[in-house]
Amino acid sequence: MSRTLVQPIGQKRLTNVAVVRLKKHGNRFEIACYPNTVLSWRSGVEKDLDEVLQSHTVYSNVSKGVLAKSKDLVAAFGTDDQTKICLEILQKGELQVAGKERESILSNQFRDIATIVMQKTYNPETQRPYTINMIERLMHEIHFAVDPNSSSKKQALEVIQELQKHFPIKRCPLRIRAAPPEEEVHLLLDKLNAWKASIISKEASASQLSVVFELEPNLYKECHDFVMNNIHGRFEVLSHSLYVDGDTHVDQYNEHEDLPAPLPSDTRDPVLELNEKLQKQTISTESGPSEGQQKQNKCNTCNASFENPMLYREHHKSEWHKHNMKRKTRQLPPLSEEDCMADMDLNDSKSDLKDYSF
């Protein structure tokens, strides 16, 4: 009895792919993409479609290699052009990612959010920005979790609001240049005084006076409307990050529509609270060892204490410690380092005498 070999027809199995899925007209359509390229293409970083798609083919199931039927494509998309359908699925579909890839995406977005927070905030005590590592540590302390379906900037603004409840952190003021008409200069100065803005400089040109000042971010829209609509002047944002004397880089700031409203001020002094926390978490190299550290750096076998953990670890590798360990197994008292060296020399001498029998 003969047996026929059955081979699958119309199947193209793909492995190590990023699947983008779109459900439409009651059917499921999938495309196979290269890993870590879909988000780059959606953000505009990657322009070449061939670097994103593994094949210009629409599947009903990528993992099984089942191709989508032409009649289903026409019913759902109105065409059977595979490339056009792939583009629509790539734009509107849901990206299916594996565990490691999802973890990598969330980790990168967490870093992006921390970077935005670092750029938009500063320490009111030192008047300097926080470091990226400090921001990440504070975000972990408030148990922040990344939402992959929300933008990094929106989440960064929410993080700033939450951090301000627990730590001394403030939004960086906006550095703005406004050039009002000559007869409206006094109105602008009165407004700046009411907003408690810090005037940096006044620059007089041939026809107009421009004022450079720093303003709280929550007053941006009110200031913009006043300068542009009420006094019909020129308005320009110079920087949205902390401006330190000597800096030559000026960042342009164009997205102000979702700036958060200022939170009510707290009567407590949060600067001292954060400093106390940081002092507890940070080990100062200049201070001497505490009593607890001395207890931790004490060798009970040799009955000796050490100033720092490095000397304590090196002691355990020394011949002194090894010799006292041998004495401890014989229930003998420990020796000091000098006595230990003398005892070891004596034992060496005895072994040498045994080698030379007279």
Sequence and secondary structure as in RCSB ss.txt:
>XXXX:A:sequence
MSRTLVQPIGQKRLTNVAVVRLKKHGNRFEIACYPNTVLSWRSGVEKDLDEVLQSHTVYSNVSKGVLAKSKDLVA
AFGTDDQTKICLEILQKGELQVAGKERESILSNQFRDIATIVMQKTYNPETQRPYTINMIERLMHEIHFAVDPNS
SSKKQALEVIQELQKHFPIKRCPLRIRAAPPEEEVHLLLDKLNAWKASIISKEASASQLSVVFELEPNLYKECHD
FVMNNIHGRFEVLSHSLYVDGDTHVDQYNEHEDLPAPLPSDTRDPVLELNEKLQKQTISTESGPSEGQQKQNKCN
TCNASFENPMLYREHHKSEWHKHNMKRKTRQLPPLSEEDCMADMDLNDSKSDLKDYSF
>XXXX:A:secstr
        SSB    S EEEEEEETTEEEEEEE TT HHHHHTTS   GGGTBS S  EEETTTTEE  HHHHHH
HHS   HHHHHHHHHHHSEEE  HHHHHHHHHHHHHHHHHHHHHHEEBTTTTB   HHHHHHHHHHTT    TTS
 HHHHHHHHHHHHTTTS  EE  EEEEEE  GGGHHHHHHHHHHTT EEEEEEE SS EEEEEEE GGGHHHHHH
IIIIIS  EEEEEESS   TT          TT        SS HHHHHHHHHHHHS  SSS   HHHHHHTEET
TTTEE SSHHHHHHHHTSHHHHHHHHHHHTT     HHHHHHHHHHHHHHHHHHHS  
